[in-house]
């Protein structure tokens, strides 16, 4: 495992070791000891997977404490523009967003700690997205911030028409958001 970039305190882009030959490749995408050696520790309790069509934007989602989640995100098939928004009220980067392109080709992973809202935009049809979570899903703690909030001003991929769920289109604006982190 290798940390490629640290965006802000706790938010990392990670690359696993890839062993490739004429048959294909092998990659160890999670090893608790390897992550611990990088200073990244989590007790993952749930794995999730979604499939999205090109243009689908999911997010910006998070769970409120005490059910907040650290996530380790990767793409199995296709590509996404993945976004994390710092919602830690005492952070110097509060309200700032960070975006990375995760693809099945680059095999990079996004380590998103608790205290970030998360969303992504599928860049290809049938994109399969997987993530590990450090806490179980808790419906009463679910929350979201509007995906296209002008105060956050995320630069989603312009040439792709966004496809948004009704629930995400009615998320709260950042201006009325009160962080519990």
N, C-alpha and C positions, 0 to 999 in steps of 0.2 A: 504494500500500500504506500501511496505517496500523496502528501498534501500538495496540490498544484497551486492553490491560492487561498489566502485567508482574506475575506472581504471586510469583515469587522469582527469584533470579539465573538468567537464561537461559531461563525458561519464559514464553512470550508467547501472547496471544490477538491474532490479526491479522485485519484486514478488507481485502480487495482493493477496488479501485475498481470500482464496478458502473456500467455504462452501459446504461440501460434505456429502452425506448420501447414503442410499441404492438406491435412485432414480437416482443419478448422482451427479452433482455439479453445483454451481453458482459462477461466478467470475465477479466482477466489474473491467473491464480492463482499464477504463479511467474515472476519475472524476477530473475535473479541480481543485476543492477545495482540494482534497486529494493530488494531485500533488503539488499544491501551498504550502501546509503544509510541504512538503518535500523540498521546495525551488526550485521546477522545474515548470517553467511556459512556456506555449506555446499557441499560437492561431492556432490550427489545422484547415486547410481549405480544405484538400483533404485526402481521404482514398484510398489506393491501395491494390490490392490482386493479387497474381500470384500463379500458380500451376506449379510445376516442377517435373521432373522425377529424380530418383536417379543419382547422379553424376553431375547434372547441376550446373554450376557455373555462377552466374550473378554478374557482377561488374568488377571492382571497380568504381562505379558511384558516381557522385555528380553534383550539379548545381553551376555555378559560381555566385558570387554576382552581382547584388542585388537580384537574384532569388534563393539564397542558401536555403537549407531546414534543419530544425531540424526534426528528424524522431523518432517515437516510434514504435518499431518493435516487432511482436510476430508471433508464429506459431500456426495455427488452427488445422492442421492435418499433421502428419509426424514429420520430424526433419530436422534441418539445422545446419551447422557450420557457424555462422554469424561473419563477420569481419568488423571492422572499422579501417581506417588508418588516423592518424592525419596529416592533410595537412595545419595546421595553422603555417605559416612560423616563427612566433615569439614564438612558443610553445617549451618547453623543450623536448617534446616528438614528435617533427616533424619527420614524416617518420616512426614512430613506429606503429605497428599494434596490435590490441587487438581482440581476438576471444572468442566466447562463443557458447555453444550448446543450442539452443532453440528447445524445443519439445512441442508437444501437452500435454505430461505428466507433464513436469516441469512447464509449463505455465509462464515461466519467460519472461520478456520483456527487450529490449535493447533500452535505451534512447541515441540517437546519435545526438549531436548538429551540427549545421552548422560548416563547417571547417573540416569535416571528409569525406573521400571517403568510400563508403560502398559496400560490396559484400557478397554473401553467396553461400554455396554449399549444395544442397539437399542431405540428407543422406538416404532418403527413396523415393520410387515411390509415386507419387500423393501427394507430400508435398504442403500444402496450407499455404502461407506466406502472412501476412497482415501488413500494416504499415500506420500510420498517418503522414501527412506532414504539416509543418508550412507555406509552400508556394506552389503555384500552379506550375505544370510542365510547363517549358518554354524551348521549343526545342532549341532555339539559345544559351541557357545557359548550355545545357547538356554537360558533359565532363566525361572522364574516364581515369583511369590509368590501365596499363596492369596487369591483374589478377595474373600473375606468374612472376612479375618483380623481378629479382635477388637482386636488391638493397633493396627491402622491405622484400623479403624472407618469405612470408606467408607459414606456414606449413598446407596446405590443407590436408584433410583426404586422406592418401596414398593409402589405399586399394580400393578406388573407382575411376574408370576411369572418368576423367573430360569430360564434354560435354559443349562446349563453342560456343557461337554465333559467326558468322563472325565478327560482329561489335566489340565484346569484345576482339576477338583475334587480332584486329588491333589497340587497344588502345595505347596511348602514354606511353613510358617508364618513370619511375620516374626521371631518370637522366635529361630528357629534360623538365620536368614539372616545370612551374613557378606559384607558388601559388598566388592567389589574396586574400587569407584569412589572 
